């Protein structure tokens, strides 16, 4: 007879049990085995929920394919609200059968889950483009226009030319059929993928900036106006990556 330890280890790693295995484990009277079975069942239910969510979040892509689109780019930006750092946008073209489970608005994901999904997106995407606009340009043209510019730059960086765009809450001045989707990063797998790529890249940039400007805690706040960030502004003033037109940064300029 297998030990409870071995059964628990097996149930943690197996993707799907056969009917014979399910019957065998359910018939095992040991409490530890029954607890492991319940945990396995819970994981399976959670996985099925994620699969169903993926299906629901693929509706916009399926509708675009029914119209004849082949290369559908999801587009999103990250970094509209921070007081420092660039705004970063990503454009992602996923294959129809991408097999990535768990795509969602990057803000809803733990860092570990987001990074794991980022690796999966990098591995299977047909094309990824990234665009960014600096704090200096944000101050010159405003954050809304800067977000649009970053998105257009991300499209230009794609190695495949998209024939349809799914964009999070934005219309772009490009000659490609497009659809503006409110809260698109939580409703479209392609936009969610773009959200994850953009946030991962921007967060790493801000973490890198924290080495240059350690007082501002950029590795933790990504440039947002946290208490520690605001205290640093008051104490040390602004850095070259602060947005001078944003309150409360402008009062220190």
C-alpha atoms as a printed R data frame, in Angstrom:
    type eleno elety resid chain resno       x      y       z
1   ATOM     1    CA   UNK     A     1   0.000  0.000   0.000
2   ATOM     2    CA   UNK     A     2   1.226  3.473  -0.902
3   ATOM     3    CA   UNK     A     3   2.109  5.768   1.988
4   ATOM     4    CA   UNK     A     4  -0.028  8.839   2.646
5   ATOM     5    CA   UNK     A     5   3.032 10.985   1.948
6   ATOM     6    CA   UNK     A     6   3.507  9.434  -1.504
7   ATOM     7    CA   UNK     A     7  -0.180  9.787  -2.357
8   ATOM     8    CA   UNK     A     8  -0.198 13.446  -1.327
9   ATOM     9    CA   UNK     A     9   2.891 14.117  -3.448
10  ATOM    10    CA   UNK     A    10   1.316 12.364  -6.420
11  ATOM    11    CA   UNK     A    11  -1.992 14.236  -6.150
12  ATOM    12    CA   UNK     A    12  -0.142 17.574  -6.018
13  ATOM    13    CA   UNK     A    13   1.599 16.929  -9.325
14  ATOM    14    CA   UNK     A    14  -0.898 14.974 -11.433
15  ATOM    15    CA   UNK     A    15  -3.051 16.943 -13.878
16  ATOM    16    CA   UNK     A    16  -5.869 14.427 -14.163
17  ATOM    17    CA   UNK     A    17  -6.687 11.157 -12.447
18  ATOM    18    CA   UNK     A    18  -8.138  8.141 -14.200
19  ATOM    19    CA   UNK     A    19 -11.545  6.863 -13.059
20  ATOM    20    CA   UNK     A    20  -9.807  3.848 -11.548
21  ATOM    21    CA   UNK     A    21  -7.467  6.060  -9.518
22  ATOM    22    CA   UNK     A    22 -10.327  8.263  -8.306
23  ATOM    23    CA   UNK     A    23 -12.245  5.192  -7.104
24  ATOM    24    CA   UNK     A    24  -9.141  3.764  -5.469
25  ATOM    25    CA   UNK     A    25  -8.299  6.917  -3.530
26  ATOM    26    CA   UNK     A    26 -11.908  7.542  -2.491
27  ATOM    27    CA   UNK     A    27 -12.081  4.018  -1.114
28  ATOM    28    CA   UNK     A    28  -8.948  4.522   0.984
29  ATOM    29    CA   UNK     A    29 -10.141  4.920   4.606
30  ATOM    30    CA   UNK     A    30  -7.112  6.891   5.792
31  ATOM    31    CA   UNK     A    31  -7.928 10.482   6.783
32  ATOM    32    CA   UNK     A    32  -4.778 11.863   5.187
33  ATOM    33    CA   UNK     A    33  -5.705 10.352   1.832
34  ATOM    34    CA   UNK     A    34  -9.236 11.734   2.019
35  ATOM    35    CA   UNK     A    35  -7.886 15.224   2.786
36  ATOM    36    CA   UNK     A    36  -5.504 14.969  -0.167
37  ATOM    37    CA   UNK     A    37  -8.415 13.930  -2.402
38  ATOM    38    CA   UNK     A    38 -10.439 16.961  -1.299
39  ATOM    39    CA   UNK     A    39  -7.492 19.250  -2.033
40  ATOM    40    CA   UNK     A    40  -7.068 17.656  -5.462
41  ATOM    41    CA   UNK     A    41 -10.784 18.103  -6.176
42  ATOM    42    CA   UNK     A    42 -10.620 21.760  -5.143
43  ATOM    43    CA   UNK     A    43  -7.659 22.374  -7.469
44  ATOM    44    CA   UNK     A    44  -9.536 20.716 -10.319
45  ATOM    45    CA   UNK     A    45 -12.584 22.896  -9.689
46  ATOM    46    CA   UNK     A    46 -10.436 26.032  -9.625
47  ATOM    47    CA   UNK     A    47  -8.777 24.962 -12.862
48  ATOM    48    CA   UNK     A    48 -12.136 24.405 -14.547
49  ATOM    49    CA   UNK     A    49 -13.278 27.850 -13.406
50  ATOM    50    CA   UNK     A    50 -10.184 29.362 -15.020
51  ATOM    51    CA   UNK     A    51 -10.824 27.400 -18.215
52  ATOM    52    CA   UNK     A    52 -14.396 28.687 -18.317
53  ATOM    53    CA   UNK     A    53 -13.200 32.242 -17.710
54  ATOM    54    CA   UNK     A    54 -10.707 31.888 -20.563
55  ATOM    55    CA   UNK     A    55 -13.548 30.819 -22.865
56  ATOM    56    CA   UNK     A    56 -15.635 33.809 -21.778
57  ATOM    57    CA   UNK     A    57 -12.679 36.174 -22.268
58  ATOM    58    CA   UNK     A    58 -12.111 34.872 -25.806
59  ATOM    59    CA   UNK     A    59 -15.473 36.077 -27.174
60  ATOM    60    CA   UNK     A    60 -14.104 39.293 -28.697
61  ATOM    61    CA   UNK     A    61 -11.309 37.381 -30.403
62  ATOM    62    CA   UNK     A    62 -13.736 34.795 -31.769
63  ATOM    63    CA   UNK     A    63 -16.030 37.506 -33.099
64  ATOM    64    CA   UNK     A    64 -13.064 39.166 -34.835
65  ATOM    65    CA   UNK     A    65 -12.046 35.846 -36.425
66  ATOM    66    CA   UNK     A    66 -15.595 35.359 -37.670
67  ATOM    67    CA   UNK     A    67 -15.202 38.699 -39.459
68  ATOM    68    CA   UNK     A    68 -12.091 37.327 -41.169
69  ATOM    69    CA   UNK     A    69  -9.360 38.650 -38.890
70  ATOM    70    CA   UNK     A    70  -6.274 36.486 -38.487
71  ATOM    71    CA   UNK     A    71  -3.812 38.529 -36.427
72  ATOM    72    CA   UNK     A    72  -5.719 40.103 -33.548
73  ATOM    73    CA   UNK     A    73  -3.670 42.383 -31.311
74  ATOM    74    CA   UNK     A    74  -4.748 43.127 -27.769
75  ATOM    75    CA   UNK     A    75  -3.451 46.513 -26.595
76  ATOM    76    CA   UNK     A    76  -3.198 48.006 -23.119
77  ATOM    77    CA   UNK     A    77  -1.119 50.534 -21.235
78  ATOM    78    CA   UNK     A    78   0.191 50.749 -17.682
79  ATOM    79    CA   UNK     A    79   1.283 53.817 -15.767
80  ATOM    80    CA   UNK     A    80  -1.280 56.568 -16.275
81  ATOM    81    CA   UNK     A    81  -1.613 57.392 -12.595
82  ATOM    82    CA   UNK     A    82   1.937 57.378 -11.159
83  ATOM    83    CA   UNK     A    83   3.812 60.561 -10.285
84  ATOM    84    CA   UNK     A    84   7.035 59.229 -11.807
85  ATOM    85    CA   UNK     A    85   8.251 57.033 -14.619
86  ATOM    86    CA   UNK     A    86   7.075 56.397 -18.184
87  ATOM    87    CA   UNK     A    87   3.752 55.173 -19.454
88  ATOM    88    CA   UNK     A    88   4.262 51.748 -21.050
89  ATOM    89    CA   UNK     A    89   1.991 50.021 -23.550
90  ATOM    90    CA   UNK     A    90   2.065 46.530 -25.020
91  ATOM    91    CA   UNK     A    91   0.464 44.922 -28.056
92  ATOM    92    CA   UNK     A    92   0.143 41.136 -28.044
93  ATOM    93    CA   UNK     A    93  -1.014 38.782 -30.793
94  ATOM    94    CA   UNK     A    94  -1.896 35.366 -29.370
95  ATOM    95    CA   UNK     A    95  -2.512 32.233 -31.449
96  ATOM    96    CA   UNK     A    96  -6.110 31.054 -31.438
97  ATOM    97    CA   UNK     A    97  -5.305 27.965 -29.370
98  ATOM    98    CA   UNK     A    98  -2.790 29.571 -27.026
99  ATOM    99    CA   UNK     A    99  -3.532 27.307 -24.062
100 ATOM   100    CA   UNK     A   100  -2.741 29.967 -21.435
101 ATOM   101    CA   UNK     A   101  -5.043 29.630 -18.449
102 ATOM   102    CA   UNK     A   102  -5.440 32.429 -15.910
103 ATOM   103    CA   UNK     A   103  -5.080 35.544 -18.062
104 ATOM   104    CA   UNK     A   104  -6.648 38.530 -16.342
105 ATOM   105    CA   UNK     A   105  -6.223 42.211 -15.568
106 ATOM   106    CA   UNK     A   106  -2.610 42.440 -14.357
107 ATOM   107    CA   UNK     A   107  -3.684 44.494 -11.321
108 ATOM   108    CA   UNK     A   108  -5.706 41.527 -10.043
109 ATOM   109    CA   UNK     A   109  -2.813 39.077 -10.174
110 ATOM   110    CA   UNK     A   110  -0.185 38.344  -7.555
111 ATOM   111    CA   UNK     A   111   3.340 39.145  -8.639
112 ATOM   112    CA   UNK     A   112   4.244 35.453  -8.797
113 ATOM   113    CA   UNK     A   113   1.228 34.597 -10.949
114 ATOM   114    CA   UNK     A   114   1.777 37.615 -13.207
115 ATOM   115    CA   UNK     A   115   5.428 36.713 -13.789
116 ATOM   116    CA   UNK     A   116   4.509 33.095 -14.550
117 ATOM   117    CA   UNK     A   117   1.908 34.254 -17.086
118 ATOM   118    CA   UNK     A   118   4.405 36.709 -18.570
119 ATOM   119    CA   UNK     A   119   6.768 33.819 -19.301
120 ATOM   120    CA   UNK     A   120   3.957 31.837 -20.928
121 ATOM   121    CA   UNK     A   121   2.959 34.820 -23.067
122 ATOM   122    CA   UNK     A   122   6.564 35.321 -24.170
123 ATOM   123    CA   UNK     A   123   6.788 31.646 -25.094
124 ATOM   124    CA   UNK     A   124   3.638 31.340 -27.189
125 ATOM   125    CA   UNK     A   125   2.651 34.787 -28.533
126 ATOM   126    CA   UNK     A   126   2.889 35.216 -32.291
127 ATOM   127    CA   UNK     A   127   4.153 38.758 -31.764
128 ATOM   128    CA   UNK     A   128   4.721 41.222 -28.922
129 ATOM   129    CA   UNK     A   129   5.308 44.950 -29.276
130 ATOM   130    CA   UNK     A   130   6.156 47.406 -26.513
131 ATOM   131    CA   UNK     A   131   6.023 51.199 -26.604
132 ATOM   132    CA   UNK     A   132   6.708 53.795 -23.953
133 ATOM   133    CA   UNK     A   133   6.561 57.553 -23.499
134 ATOM   134    CA   UNK     A   134   8.889 59.373 -21.121
135 ATOM   135    CA   UNK     A   135   7.846 61.624 -18.234
136 ATOM   136    CA   UNK     A   136   9.179 64.626 -20.182
137 ATOM   137    CA   UNK     A   137   6.874 63.933 -23.124
138 ATOM   138    CA   UNK     A   138   3.968 63.153 -20.774
139 ATOM   139    CA   UNK     A   139   4.394 66.673 -19.379
140 ATOM   140    CA   UNK     A   140   4.458 68.116 -22.894
141 ATOM   141    CA   UNK     A   141   1.392 66.396 -24.380
142 ATOM   142    CA   UNK     A   142  -0.611 65.153 -21.312
143 ATOM   143    CA   UNK     A   143  -1.038 61.602 -20.068
144 ATOM   144    CA   UNK     A   144  -4.023 60.730 -22.277
145 ATOM   145    CA   UNK     A   145  -2.187 61.606 -25.485
146 ATOM   146    CA   UNK     A   146   0.954 59.956 -24.146
147 ATOM   147    CA   UNK     A   147  -0.976 56.721 -23.542
148 ATOM   148    CA   UNK     A   148  -2.235 56.749 -27.126
149 ATOM   149    CA   UNK     A   149   1.281 57.427 -28.413
150 ATOM   150    CA   UNK     A   150   2.692 54.515 -26.387
151 ATOM   151    CA   UNK     A   151  -0.015 52.215 -27.772
152 ATOM   152    CA   UNK     A   152   0.714 53.244 -31.350
153 ATOM   153    CA   UNK     A   153   4.426 52.675 -30.748
154 ATOM   154    CA   UNK     A   154   3.661 49.190 -29.400
155 ATOM   155    CA   UNK     A   155   1.724 48.349 -32.578
156 ATOM   156    CA   UNK     A   156   4.651 49.557 -34.709
157 ATOM   157    CA   UNK     A   157   6.998 47.233 -32.803
158 ATOM   158    CA   UNK     A   158   5.001 44.119 -33.694
159 ATOM   159    CA   UNK     A   159   6.797 41.791 -36.095
160 ATOM   160    CA   UNK     A   160   3.420 40.804 -37.591
161 ATOM   161    CA   UNK     A   161   0.983 43.355 -38.991
162 ATOM   162    CA   UNK     A   162  -2.298 43.019 -37.090
163 ATOM   163    CA   UNK     A   163  -5.550 43.068 -39.041
164 ATOM   164    CA   UNK     A   164  -7.728 43.798 -36.001
165 ATOM   165    CA   UNK     A   165  -7.144 45.631 -32.720
166 ATOM   166    CA   UNK     A   166  -8.795 45.086 -29.351
167 ATOM   167    CA   UNK     A   167  -7.986 48.124 -27.223
168 ATOM   168    CA   UNK     A   168  -8.611 48.782 -23.567
169 ATOM   169    CA   UNK     A   169 -10.933 51.810 -23.331
170 ATOM   170    CA   UNK     A   170  -9.273 53.724 -26.179
171 ATOM   171    CA   UNK     A   171  -9.621 54.548 -29.868
172 ATOM   172    CA   UNK     A   172  -6.423 54.955 -31.873
173 ATOM   173    CA   UNK     A   173  -5.761 56.972 -35.005
174 ATOM   174    CA   UNK     A   174  -4.476 54.027 -37.033
175 ATOM   175    CA   UNK     A   175  -5.823 52.532 -40.259
176 ATOM   176    CA   UNK     A   176  -6.611 49.137 -38.738
177 ATOM   177    CA   UNK     A   177 -10.106 47.905 -37.799
178 ATOM   178    CA   UNK     A   178 -10.432 48.184 -34.048
179 ATOM   179    CA   UNK     A   179 -12.731 47.763 -31.091
180 ATOM   180    CA   UNK     A   180 -12.674 49.809 -27.911
181 ATOM   181    CA   UNK     A   181 -13.513 47.632 -24.895
182 ATOM   182    CA   UNK     A   182 -14.223 49.162 -21.502
183 ATOM   183    CA   UNK     A   183 -12.384 47.197 -18.802
184 ATOM   184    CA   UNK     A   184 -10.910 45.191 -21.647
185 ATOM   185    CA   UNK     A   185  -8.043 43.840 -19.552
186 ATOM   186    CA   UNK     A   186 -10.609 41.818 -17.582
187 ATOM   187    CA   UNK     A   187 -12.775 40.882 -20.595
188 ATOM   188    CA   UNK     A   188 -10.363 39.921 -23.398
189 ATOM   189    CA   UNK     A   189  -7.511 37.412 -23.255
190 ATOM   190    CA   UNK     A   190  -5.462 39.451 -25.736
191 ATOM   191    CA   UNK     A   191  -5.834 42.710 -23.814
192 ATOM   192    CA   UNK     A   192  -5.156 40.889 -20.532
193 ATOM   193    CA   UNK     A   193  -1.934 39.520 -22.039
194 ATOM   194    CA   UNK     A   194  -0.936 43.033 -23.098
195 ATOM   195    CA   UNK     A   195  -1.706 44.310 -19.611
196 ATOM   196    CA   UNK     A   196   0.541 41.650 -18.070
197 ATOM   197    CA   UNK     A   197   3.412 42.369 -20.463
198 ATOM   198    CA   UNK     A   198   3.195 46.141 -19.978
199 ATOM   199    CA   UNK     A   199   3.028 45.962 -16.172
200 ATOM   200    CA   UNK     A   200   5.862 43.445 -15.907
201 ATOM   201    CA   UNK     A   201   8.145 45.595 -18.037
202 ATOM   202    CA   UNK     A   202   7.211 48.861 -16.322
203 ATOM   203    CA   UNK     A   203   7.533 47.419 -12.815
204 ATOM   204    CA   UNK     A   204  11.028 46.195 -13.676
205 ATOM   205    CA   UNK     A   205  11.951 49.628 -15.009
206 ATOM   206    CA   UNK     A   206  10.773 51.285 -11.803
207 ATOM   207    CA   UNK     A   207  12.661 48.723  -9.739
208 ATOM   208    CA   UNK     A   208  15.776 49.602 -11.737
209 ATOM   209    CA   UNK     A   209  15.161 53.312 -11.088
210 ATOM   210    CA   UNK     A   210  15.037 52.565  -7.364
211 ATOM   211    CA   UNK     A   211  18.742 51.738  -7.528
212 ATOM   212    CA   UNK     A   212  19.406 55.275  -8.741
213 ATOM   213    CA   UNK     A   213  16.859 56.978  -6.496
214 ATOM   214    CA   UNK     A   214  16.557 54.724  -3.411
215 ATOM   215    CA   UNK     A   215  14.769 57.292  -1.233
216 ATOM   216    CA   UNK     A   216  11.556 57.141  -3.265
217 ATOM   217    CA   UNK     A   217  10.800 53.420  -2.823
218 ATOM   218    CA   UNK     A   218  10.114 52.992  -6.538
219 ATOM   219    CA   UNK     A   219  10.672 49.226  -6.332
220 ATOM   220    CA   UNK     A   220   7.542 48.982  -4.188
221 ATOM   221    CA   UNK     A   221   5.299 51.833  -5.348
222 ATOM   222    CA   UNK     A   222   6.122 51.824  -9.117
223 ATOM   223    CA   UNK     A   223   5.980 55.631  -9.012
224 ATOM   224    CA   UNK     A   224   2.545 55.949  -7.398
225 ATOM   225    CA   UNK     A   225   2.018 58.513  -4.657
226 ATOM   226    CA   UNK     A   226   2.427 56.367  -1.561
227 ATOM   227    CA   UNK     A   227   3.186 57.916   1.835
228 ATOM   228    CA   UNK     A   228   6.886 57.028   1.573
229 ATOM   229    CA   UNK     A   229   7.086 58.481  -1.935
230 ATOM   230    CA   UNK     A   230   5.389 61.728  -0.887
231 ATOM   231    CA   UNK     A   231   7.669 62.051   2.137
232 ATOM   232    CA   UNK     A   232  10.706 61.620  -0.124
233 ATOM   233    CA   UNK     A   233   9.373 64.303  -2.469
234 ATOM   234    CA   UNK     A   234   9.029 66.716   0.405
235 ATOM   235    CA   UNK     A   235  12.477 65.864   1.756
236 ATOM   236    CA   UNK     A   236  14.571 65.483  -1.390
237 ATOM   237    CA   UNK     A   237  12.537 67.168  -4.129
238 ATOM   238    CA   UNK     A   238  11.921 65.768  -7.601
239 ATOM   239    CA   UNK     A   239  14.016 63.465  -9.762
240 ATOM   240    CA   UNK     A   240  14.462 63.568 -13.546
241 ATOM   241    CA   UNK     A   241  11.793 60.841 -13.893
242 ATOM   242    CA   UNK     A   242   9.041 62.734 -12.046
243 ATOM   243    CA   UNK     A   243   6.091 64.130 -13.989
244 ATOM   244    CA   UNK     A   244   6.263 67.862 -13.352
245 ATOM   245    CA   UNK     A   245   2.672 68.572 -14.404
246 ATOM   246    CA   UNK     A   246   1.220 66.096 -11.912
247 ATOM   247    CA   UNK     A   247   0.022 67.239  -8.507
248 ATOM   248    CA   UNK     A   248   1.641 67.159  -5.991
249 ATOM   249    CA   UNK     A   249   4.938 66.976  -7.919
250 ATOM   250    CA   UNK     A   250   4.512 70.402  -9.523
251 ATOM   251    CA   UNK     A   251   4.646 72.242  -6.202
252 ATOM   252    CA   UNK     A   252   8.241 70.999  -5.777
253 ATOM   253    CA   UNK     A   253   9.392 72.136  -9.220
